[in-house]
């Protein structure tokens, strides 16, 4: 395991001793409580993954727009194709008045990361995968990062957010011919220091199981890799419930990002930093459920998501289960410059089921048809 991975594990182990000591001599409402439970994931990058999660949390007051005033999450996971990783995250939306904090660190090794080429014209030909070149659309990716973000309320629902991240990404080719080897050769290492400054308008009813409201996030990102690059990102989301019991709701999102620099590194093209998180583009459970994982990669990106969800069973804070239908559309810009357009936009649509355990444990099972046929994705949490 890499040195960053060992450091994350050691920190998680050390912090795991704290809950018992911290819980003593505190009022019940202020105690930090610990829990442990298994997690399951599935993606084209990693296959089926199984893991363990440790949580140390302080519950928020009833009616607060966040579920925990503070939470420490430690994960360790491994997959059926040889991938694995460890991660640590601390979130504090309610520990300090008018402040939100989010810090994380992780080390991952993705043994079969999907790569289909750069640009809006990249092609997927199923017959390219044969016994002699079974990794034609695969590459090995190792990734380690540390990240911290602080948000300060300016007035009402308006926030100013600042984020800093340092990461190292290694790409290594797998045996046989591949699209990655044709584009980049044997492999590459990318080291990147990233800063982000953004204005955020947050009018959600809550930030963990949103059914009503809006979130607008507009920011500028500056990275150091490849001689330096900049990009802007705009993320607009909205939620609207229907019916007497508000058991049906519509959610929509539009994301756009563009850079004036051509020297953006490969790994920066894979993820868009947004408020208190990031989005993997373009394809998969985070951005386009009808596309293969990161099916389209480009310097600039434009995509949108529309989802209708309906609770079949709702036990309040204990959990819920229901159905969803969705349509996702988007494109990237690599040979072209970003513009607002419907030209070249690809569409994926489908449906699925979701399961919510307590208030924050969410699984979405998505079945869709897109540009390359049928795609199944498993989302760990609401898409947005």
C-alpha positions as CSV (number, residue, x, y, z in Angstrom):
1,X,0.0,0.0,0.0
2,X,1.2,3.5,-0.7
3,X,2.6,5.8,2.0
4,X,-0.5,8.1,1.8
5,X,-2.7,5.1,2.3
6,X,-0.8,4.0,5.4
7,X,-1.0,7.5,6.8
8,X,-4.8,7.6,6.3
9,X,-5.2,4.2,8.0
10,X,-3.1,5.2,10.9
11,X,-5.0,8.4,11.4
12,X,-8.3,6.6,11.2
13,X,-7.1,4.0,13.8
14,X,-6.0,6.8,16.2
15,X,-9.2,8.7,15.9
16,X,-11.2,5.5,16.4
17,X,-10.1,5.5,20.0
18,X,-11.5,9.0,20.7
19,X,-15.3,8.3,20.8
20,X,-15.3,6.5,24.1
21,X,-13.2,9.2,25.8
22,X,-15.1,12.1,24.3
23,X,-18.5,10.7,25.2
24,X,-17.8,10.9,28.9
25,X,-18.8,13.9,31.0
26,X,-20.9,15.4,28.2
27,X,-24.6,16.0,28.0
28,X,-26.4,13.4,25.8
29,X,-27.2,15.9,23.1
30,X,-23.5,16.8,22.7
31,X,-22.0,13.4,22.8
32,X,-20.1,12.0,19.8
33,X,-21.3,8.5,19.0
34,X,-19.6,5.8,16.9
35,X,-21.0,3.2,14.6
36,X,-19.7,0.7,12.1
37,X,-21.4,-1.0,9.1
38,X,-20.6,-2.6,5.7
39,X,-20.8,-0.7,2.4
40,X,-21.2,-2.0,-1.1
41,X,-20.4,-0.3,-4.5
42,X,-20.4,-1.2,-8.1
43,X,-18.9,0.6,-11.1
44,X,-17.3,-0.2,-14.4
45,X,-14.0,1.0,-13.0
46,X,-13.9,-1.3,-10.0
47,X,-16.5,-4.0,-10.5
48,X,-18.2,-5.0,-7.2
49,X,-16.6,-3.5,-4.1
50,X,-17.1,-4.4,-0.5
51,X,-16.0,-2.3,2.4
52,X,-16.3,-1.2,6.0
53,X,-17.2,2.2,7.3
54,X,-16.6,3.7,10.7
55,X,-18.6,6.8,11.7
56,X,-18.0,9.1,14.7
57,X,-20.8,11.7,14.8
58,X,-22.5,14.4,16.8
59,X,-26.2,14.6,15.9
60,X,-27.7,17.9,14.9
61,X,-30.7,19.5,16.7
62,X,-34.1,18.4,15.3
63,X,-35.1,20.6,12.4
64,X,-31.5,21.6,11.4
65,X,-30.8,21.5,7.7
66,X,-27.9,19.1,8.3
67,X,-28.1,15.7,9.9
68,X,-24.9,15.8,11.9
69,X,-23.3,18.9,13.4
70,X,-20.0,17.1,12.8
71,X,-19.0,13.7,11.4
72,X,-15.8,11.7,10.9
73,X,-16.0,9.0,8.3
74,X,-13.3,6.3,7.7
75,X,-13.7,3.8,4.8
76,X,-11.7,0.8,3.7
77,X,-12.7,-1.1,0.6
78,X,-11.6,-3.7,-1.9
79,X,-13.1,-5.0,-5.2
80,X,-13.4,-8.1,-7.2
81,X,-11.0,-6.8,-9.9
82,X,-8.1,-6.0,-7.5
83,X,-8.9,-2.4,-6.8
84,X,-8.8,-1.0,-3.2
85,X,-8.5,2.1,-1.2
86,X,-8.8,3.9,2.2
87,X,-10.4,7.2,2.9
88,X,-11.0,9.7,5.7
89,X,-13.4,12.6,5.7
90,X,-14.5,15.1,8.4
91,X,-17.5,17.4,7.8
92,X,-18.7,20.1,10.2
93,X,-21.7,22.0,8.9
94,X,-22.9,22.9,12.4
95,X,-20.0,23.1,14.8
96,X,-19.3,26.8,14.4
97,X,-21.9,29.4,13.7
98,X,-22.0,30.7,10.1
99,X,-19.2,28.3,9.1
100,X,-19.0,24.9,7.3
101,X,-15.9,22.8,7.1
102,X,-15.1,19.8,4.9
103,X,-11.8,18.0,4.9
104,X,-10.8,14.6,3.4
105,X,-7.8,12.4,2.4
106,X,-7.8,9.2,0.5
107,X,-5.5,6.7,-1.4
108,X,-7.0,4.6,-4.1
109,X,-5.7,2.0,-6.6
110,X,-8.1,1.3,-9.5
111,X,-6.9,-1.7,-11.3
112,X,-9.3,-1.5,-14.3
113,X,-10.1,2.2,-14.7
114,X,-12.1,2.8,-17.9
115,X,-10.6,5.0,-20.6
116,X,-12.2,5.6,-24.0
117,X,-10.2,8.4,-25.4
118,X,-10.2,12.2,-25.4
119,X,-12.7,14.5,-26.9
120,X,-16.3,14.6,-28.1
121,X,-15.5,12.2,-31.0
122,X,-14.1,9.3,-29.0
123,X,-15.4,6.0,-30.2
124,X,-16.4,2.8,-28.4
125,X,-16.3,-0.4,-30.4
126,X,-17.2,-3.5,-28.4
127,X,-15.3,-5.8,-30.8
128,X,-12.1,-4.0,-29.9
129,X,-12.1,-6.0,-26.7
130,X,-10.7,-9.5,-27.5
131,X,-8.7,-12.2,-25.8
132,X,-5.5,-10.6,-27.2
133,X,-6.4,-7.1,-26.1
134,X,-8.9,-7.5,-23.3
135,X,-7.8,-4.3,-21.6
136,X,-8.3,-2.1,-24.7
137,X,-10.5,0.4,-22.8
138,X,-8.7,0.0,-19.5
139,X,-5.8,1.6,-17.6
140,X,-4.4,1.2,-14.1
141,X,-4.9,4.4,-12.0
142,X,-3.5,5.2,-8.6
143,X,-4.7,8.4,-6.9
144,X,-3.9,10.0,-3.5
145,X,-5.1,13.4,-2.3
146,X,-5.7,15.6,0.7
147,X,-8.4,18.3,0.5
148,X,-9.8,21.0,2.7
149,X,-12.7,23.4,2.3
150,X,-14.1,26.2,4.5
151,X,-17.3,28.1,3.8
152,X,-18.4,31.3,5.5
153,X,-21.9,32.7,5.4
154,X,-21.9,36.2,3.9
155,X,-25.6,36.9,4.3
156,X,-28.8,34.8,4.5
157,X,-28.3,31.9,2.2
158,X,-25.2,33.2,0.4
159,X,-21.8,31.6,1.2
160,X,-18.2,32.2,0.2
161,X,-16.3,28.9,-0.1
162,X,-12.5,28.4,-0.5
163,X,-11.0,25.0,-1.2
164,X,-7.4,23.7,-1.4
165,X,-6.3,20.2,-2.7
166,X,-3.1,18.4,-3.4
167,X,-3.1,15.2,-5.4
168,X,-0.9,12.7,-7.2
169,X,-2.3,10.6,-10.0
170,X,-0.4,7.7,-11.7
171,X,-1.6,6.1,-14.9
172,X,0.0,2.8,-16.0
173,X,-0.9,0.8,-19.1
174,X,-2.1,-2.8,-18.8
175,X,-0.9,-5.7,-21.0
176,X,-1.7,-5.6,-24.7
177,X,-2.9,-2.8,-27.0
178,X,-5.1,-0.1,-25.5
179,X,-6.6,3.2,-26.2
180,X,-4.7,4.8,-23.4
181,X,-1.3,3.4,-24.7
182,X,-2.2,4.8,-28.2
183,X,-2.9,8.3,-26.7
184,X,-0.2,8.5,-23.9
185,X,2.2,5.7,-24.2
186,X,3.4,3.6,-21.3
187,X,2.0,5.8,-18.5
188,X,2.2,9.2,-16.8
189,X,2.3,10.8,-13.4
190,X,0.5,14.1,-12.6
191,X,1.0,16.1,-9.5
192,X,-1.5,18.9,-9.0
193,X,-2.1,21.6,-6.4
194,X,-5.6,23.0,-6.8
195,X,-7.3,26.0,-5.3
196,X,-11.0,27.0,-5.7
197,X,-12.9,30.1,-4.7
198,X,-16.7,30.1,-5.2
199,X,-20.0,31.9,-4.3
200,X,-22.8,29.5,-3.3
201,X,-26.5,30.2,-2.8
202,X,-28.0,27.4,-0.7
203,X,-31.8,27.4,-0.4
204,X,-32.3,23.6,0.2
205,X,-34.7,22.3,2.8
206,X,-31.8,20.1,4.0
207,X,-28.4,19.0,2.7
208,X,-28.8,15.2,3.1
209,X,-32.2,14.2,1.7
210,X,-33.2,17.2,-0.3
211,X,-36.8,17.4,-1.6
212,X,-37.3,21.2,-2.0
213,X,-35.2,24.2,-2.9
214,X,-32.2,25.3,-5.0
215,X,-28.4,25.3,-4.9
216,X,-26.4,27.6,-7.1
217,X,-22.6,27.3,-7.1
218,X,-20.2,29.4,-9.3
219,X,-16.5,29.3,-8.9
220,X,-13.0,29.6,-10.4
221,X,-10.4,26.8,-10.1
222,X,-6.7,27.2,-10.5
223,X,-4.3,24.2,-10.8
224,X,-0.6,23.9,-11.0
225,X,-0.2,20.8,-13.2
226,X,0.9,21.0,-16.8
227,X,2.4,24.5,-16.3
228,X,-0.7,25.8,-14.7
229,X,-4.4,26.0,-15.8
230,X,-7.6,27.7,-14.8
231,X,-11.2,26.8,-15.3
232,X,-14.7,28.0,-14.2
233,X,-17.5,25.8,-13.0
234,X,-21.2,26.6,-12.6
235,X,-23.4,24.0,-10.9
236,X,-27.2,24.8,-10.7
237,X,-29.6,22.4,-8.9
238,X,-33.3,22.5,-8.0
239,X,-35.8,20.3,-6.3
240,X,-39.7,20.4,-6.3
241,X,-42.0,18.1,-4.4
242,X,-45.6,17.2,-5.5
243,X,-48.7,15.7,-3.9
244,X,-50.4,16.0,-0.5
245,X,-47.7,13.9,1.2
246,X,-44.9,15.2,-1.0
247,X,-43.9,11.6,-1.7
248,X,-43.0,12.5,-5.3
249,X,-40.4,15.0,-6.2
250,X,-38.6,16.4,-9.3
251,X,-34.9,17.2,-9.2
252,X,-32.8,18.8,-12.0
253,X,-29.2,19.9,-12.4
254,X,-27.2,21.7,-15.1
255,X,-23.4,21.8,-14.9
256,X,-21.0,23.7,-17.2
257,X,-17.2,24.1,-17.0
258,X,-14.7,25.6,-19.4
259,X,-11.0,26.5,-19.4
260,X,-9.0,29.0,-21.5
261,X,-5.9,26.7,-21.2
262,X,-5.1,23.8,-23.4
263,X,-2.5,22.3,-21.0
264,X,-5.0,20.8,-18.6
265,X,-3.8,17.5,-17.3
266,X,-5.7,14.2,-17.9
267,X,-6.8,13.7,-14.3
268,X,-8.2,17.2,-14.1
269,X,-10.4,16.4,-17.0
270,X,-11.9,13.5,-15.1
271,X,-13.3,15.4,-12.1
272,X,-15.1,18.7,-11.5
273,X,-14.6,20.2,-8.0
274,X,-17.9,21.6,-6.7
275,X,-19.1,22.8,-3.3
276,X,-18.2,20.2,-0.6
277,X,-17.4,17.5,-3.2
278,X,-16.6,16.7,-6.8
279,X,-18.3,15.2,-9.8
280,X,-16.8,12.5,-12.1
281,X,-17.4,13.3,-15.8
282,X,-18.8,12.5,-18.2
283,X,-20.5,9.2,-17.5
284,X,-21.5,7.0,-14.5
285,X,-23.7,7.4,-11.4
286,X,-22.4,10.9,-10.6
287,X,-23.0,12.7,-14.0
288,X,-24.7,10.6,-16.7
289,X,-26.3,7.3,-15.7
290,X,-26.8,6.2,-19.3
291,X,-23.1,6.5,-20.2
292,X,-20.2,4.2,-19.4
293,X,-17.9,5.5,-16.6
294,X,-16.1,8.6,-17.8
295,X,-17.2,7.7,-21.3
296,X,-16.4,11.3,-22.6
297,X,-13.4,13.3,-21.4
298,X,-12.7,16.8,-22.5
299,X,-11.2,20.1,-21.4
300,X,-14.7,21.7,-21.2
301,X,-18.0,20.0,-20.3
302,X,-21.8,20.7,-20.4
303,X,-24.4,18.3,-19.0
304,X,-27.8,18.2,-17.3
305,X,-29.8,15.7,-15.3
306,X,-33.6,15.3,-14.7
307,X,-35.0,12.8,-12.2
308,X,-38.5,12.0,-10.9
309,X,-38.5,10.1,-7.6
310,X,-41.5,8.5,-5.8
311,X,-41.6,6.9,-2.3
312,X,-43.3,3.6,-2.3
313,X,-42.6,3.2,1.4
314,X,-41.5,6.0,3.7
315,X,-40.8,5.4,7.4
316,X,-39.5,8.9,8.1
317,X,-36.1,9.0,9.7
318,X,-35.9,5.2,9.7
319,X,-35.7,4.9,5.9
320,X,-37.6,4.8,2.6
321,X,-37.8,2.9,-0.7
322,X,-39.1,4.0,-4.1
323,X,-38.9,4.3,-7.8
324,X,-37.1,6.8,-10.0
325,X,-37.1,7.7,-13.7
326,X,-34.4,9.9,-15.3
327,X,-32.9,11.5,-18.4
328,X,-29.3,12.7,-18.6
329,X,-27.7,14.6,-21.5
330,X,-24.3,16.1,-22.1
331,X,-21.2,16.5,-24.1
332,X,-17.5,17.5,-23.8
333,X,-15.4,20.0,-25.8
334,X,-11.8,19.1,-26.6
335,X,-11.3,20.0,-30.3
336,X,-13.9,22.8,-30.0
337,X,-14.2,25.6,-27.5
338,X,-17.1,25.6,-25.0
339,X,-20.4,27.0,-26.1
340,X,-24.0,26.7,-25.1
341,X,-25.4,24.3,-27.7
342,X,-27.4,21.2,-28.3
343,X,-25.1,20.1,-31.1
344,X,-23.3,16.9,-30.3
345,X,-25.2,16.3,-27.1
346,X,-25.6,12.6,-26.2
347,X,-28.7,11.3,-24.3
348,X,-29.2,8.5,-21.8
349,X,-32.4,7.6,-20.1
350,X,-33.8,4.9,-17.8
351,X,-35.3,4.1,-14.4
352,X,-34.5,2.3,-11.2
353,X,-35.1,1.9,-7.6
354,X,-33.7,3.5,-4.5
355,X,-33.3,2.5,-0.9
356,X,-32.7,5.0,1.9
357,X,-31.4,3.6,5.3
358,X,-32.0,6.1,8.1
359,X,-31.5,9.6,6.7
360,X,-28.1,9.4,5.1
361,X,-27.5,5.9,3.8
362,X,-28.8,5.9,0.2
363,X,-28.4,3.4,-2.7
364,X,-29.7,4.0,-6.2
365,X,-29.9,1.1,-8.7
366,X,-30.1,2.7,-12.1
367,X,-30.9,0.8,-15.4
368,X,-30.4,2.9,-18.5
369,X,-29.9,3.0,-22.3
370,X,-27.4,5.4,-23.7
371,X,-25.1,6.0,-26.7
372,X,-23.3,2.6,-26.2
373,X,-26.3,0.5,-25.2
374,X,-27.5,-0.8,-21.8
375,X,-25.7,0.5,-18.7
376,X,-26.2,-0.4,-15.0
377,X,-24.9,2.0,-12.3
378,X,-25.1,1.8,-8.5
379,X,-25.1,5.2,-6.8
380,X,-23.9,5.5,-3.2
381,X,-26.0,8.5,-2.3
382,X,-28.4,10.8,-4.2
383,X,-26.9,11.9,-7.5
384,X,-26.9,15.5,-6.3
